[in-house]
C-alpha cells in the first residue's frame, strides 16, 4: 500500500472554485485502477489550504493517476493559482 499526503495552498480568491474542482476529481479517481482511498479536506483556519489523503495499491498506480485526463485538466486550470504544493509519501509500519 502506498499513501500520499498532499497539501495544496491556492490563491484565496480561487479557493471556492478550487474546492469545487477538487470534489469533482474524487469520483473519477476512485474508479482508477489501484485507487483505494482519495479524500480532500479544507483547513478550518485557512480555507485556501487543502489536504488530500490518498491510498493506492502501488506507487505506480499513484504515478499513473498524475497523467489522467481529469488531473491534467485540473492542473491546467488551477496550476496558475496554486501557491504551494507539498507531498509526502509513506507506507504503513508493519
Secondary structure, 3 states (H helix, E strand, C coil): CEEEEEEEEECHHHHHHHHHHHHHHHHHHHCCCCEEEEEEEECCCCCCEEEEEEEECCHHHHHHHCCCHHHHHHHHHHHHHEEEEEEEEECCCC
